[in-house]
Amino acid sequence: MLLDRIDSPSDLKKLSVGELPQLAQEIRQFLIEQLSSTGGHLAPNLGVVELTLAMHYLYNSPSDKFIFDVGHQAYVHKMLTGRMDRFHTLRQKDGLCGFVKRTESEHDVWEAGHSSTSLSAAIGMALARDLKGETNKVLAVIGDGALTGGMALEALNHIGHEKRKLTVVLNDNEMSIAPNVGALHNYLGKVRSDKTYRKAKEELEWLLRKIPAVGGKLAKTAERVKDGFKYLVVPGMLFEEFGLKYFGPVDGHDIEKLLDTFRQADKVDGPVLIHVLTVKGKGYSPAEADSLKWHGITPYKIESGQVVKPVGPPMYTEVFGNSLIELAERDERIVAITPAMPAGSGLIPFAKRFPDRMFDVGIAEQHAATMSAALALEGLKPVFAVYSTFLQRAYDQVVHDICRHNANVIFAIDRAGLVGPDGETHQGVYDIAFLRHVPNLVLMMPKDENELRRMMKTAVDYNDGPIAVRYARINGLGVPMDEHPQPIPIGKWETVREGDYATVLAVGPMVQVAEEAAELLKREGIGVRVVNARFIKPLDEEMLLSMAQMNQPMLVLEETAIAGGLGSAILEFYAQRQIHHLSISLMGVPDRFVEHASIKEQRAETGLTAEHVAQELRAKAVRVRQKAT
């Protein structure tokens, strides 16, 4: 096998161009086999095999900088840079990261878990190169979906202004995670499918090559003729208007054509864009047929493509989607907004049931937030469904356009808390800290799937401003579901277990952890009170004042950053009221990025387990008993 001979880009360069298609086939087979046991981002990587091979064959990484927009398309890059023997550890604790990671290899020069950042990084590296007097190449690989992100367009504008030498590789597979939407997508479709342009362009290039090279003047004239023709056939030529020399479209699965196009682009003294057409899931029929499902996949059976799914209660995401449909059946004001995540956010059933009330805006979280504000101000009930980690990208719009207007937007914040194998770029542990201090916002989190249904009803019934419900990327607990969920009084907590030694104020999945810890301590004669602190804002001030009078030691337990979280809010509450006699401990995610592992392993790493909680409470109980004696 050729693949057995590849451990670095220098090994790849020893092969002939004619051997590269066989290597591409072997790489695909390797990925299909490896990911069947680990899971991961299969379809995106099957689509970029030839493209990645061409880049590493022609250029010299890490001297030449390869910047991947969203690092989950870099598995082939990892394989070619000495990490093939670690693929059995992909996305596992202490194993290979599912994204590009600088500490993993010198070939990983830019980390990205969020899209649309590669072009800004590319112009930054090109400017640094020129300022240092170096001559290396800079190549950014960006998908057509990522171009809908405003940051990418901002960078294109600056790249055209600077006119520095760099290469933008537009990996056009007509998909981001879900099918792409918008005017830019439609424009690329026109370029992609215009056979008249492509045929005429090829014929014109053939004709120009037949003209004898009689000095530079004729060559320049010929180039201007070709450019002018291009403008006549494809109106606008958007990228050239931005100041980038356009090459393509080129078949992204034809290595010889890719190499030839890269060589032509290298001759241009300035920024170029190579438009590469690829097939997401290429080489594996189930992934080609349903690249949405196979974008990020759990373990599967290779022969049938059957996904191995654990049996159990539905995930919170599914419960959210079904609850929203039920509520929308009775309230025509409800509309749903997603930034390119209809499947991940559980909105595909809603879109089928209410196609006119579902808006996928593409990878454009800022736009989604502001549009939601406008919908709310016009009397509708917009539900902005977004992952916690992606809500970070719309922070200014949340503050300025939603909360400042006191717009009645409902935030459905998915993947709140630790997220498992996606790791540090996707952890949903910061939204409480960046939302809690913003005026007008109500913030809540359910302890189980039935409470999520009740919170969705609460949010729809609420008319006094923005309201957010955050929920985890886990299965529910299998609790009975109310046929007609009732709203929860705003700001009211509930006591789920009584105890006389200490109180745990827990939120979300940590309520179950607190109950497990209390059960462990019950066997030792230690009674622990557990409170479901389901409203992070506003706090249940009445209960907090009552607990101050009880004078029990308290522990705040949350699967979020300790800094700025629920515990911080409770400490602030008591400090503002000059209540200083209480013993309050905080348990949450420490002040560091938590890397990829299973959620169970991440909780163990951060001390968010029943055993760790019991240990902390045990110490508190001992101190209480010592004082009593």
Number of C-alpha atoms within 10 A of each C-alpha: 8 14 18 9 11 20 17 18 23 15 14 23 17 11 15 9 14 10 10 20 17 12 21 24 15 16 23 22 14 16 21 21 14 18 21 21 17 17 21 25 21 29 29 29 23 28 26 30 26 25 26 22 24 24 20 21 22 15 19 17 22 17 15 17 22 27 28 31 26 22 23 22 27 25 30 22 27 25 21 23 23 15 17 21 10 13 21 14 16 23 23 21 18 11 16 22 26 25 26 27 19 12 10 13 14 12 24 23 20 19 20 18 22 18 23 28 25 28 29 19 20 26 26 14 20 25 16 12 16 13 9 9 9 11 12 18 21 24 25 23 27 24 25 24 28 27 23 24 21 17 18 20 17 13 20 22 16 17 26 20 13 15 15 19 23 28 27 24 23 22 24 25 21 22 22 25 22 20 17 22 19 12 10 15 19 13 15 17 13 14 18 19 11 14 11 11 18 19 11 14 18 12 12 16 14 11 11 16 12 9 11 9 11 8 8 9 10 13 16 11 11 18 14 12 13 15 16 11 15 17 13 11 16 16 11 12 17 15 16 17 12 16 20 26 21 19 18 17 19 18 17 24 21 15 23 17 14 22 19 13 18 20 12 11 20 16 10 14 12 18 26 28 22 22 24 25 23 24 22 28 26 22 17 17 12 18 24 18 13 13 23 21 19 23 22 15 19 17 17 19 14 15 7 9 15 12 16 14 9 7 7 10 14 14 18 27 26 19 18 22 21 17 21 23 18 14 15 20 13 9 13 12 15 22 24 25 25 26 25 26 22 24 18 20 23 21 25 16 16 21 20 11 14 17 13 10 17 21 19 21 20 26 26 24 25 22 17 22 31 18 19 29 29 18 19 25 17 11 12 18 27 28 27 26 27 26 27 24 23 25 24 18 15 16 17 13 21 26 20 14 19 25 21 17 17 21 27 30 31 27 26 27 24 25 26 27 28 28 26 25 22 21 25 21 18 23 25 29 25 22 24 24 18 14 21 19 13 14 13 21 25 25 23 24 23 24 21 22 25 22 21 25 28 19 28 27 20 19 28 22 12 18 14 13 20 25 27 22 23 25 28 26 18 19 18 21 17 13 11 9 13 11 8 10 17 15 17 17 10 19 18 17 22 14 14 12 17 14 15 13 22 24 27 31 26 26 27 26 22 22 24 20 22 32 22 17 24 29 17 19 20 13 9 10 9 19 21 29 20 25 22 24 29 28 24 22 22 17 22 18 15 11 16 16 15 10 15 17 10 13 15 22 23 23 23 25 28 27 27 25 24 22 17 17 26 29 25 15 19 20 17 12 16 17 11 10 9 9 12 12 10 16 13 17 16 20 21 22 26 15 9 8 13 21 24 28 24 18 18 13 16 22 20 14 15 15 17 22 21 21 18 17 23 22 15 15 26 20 10 21 21 13 13 15 10 9 8 7 5
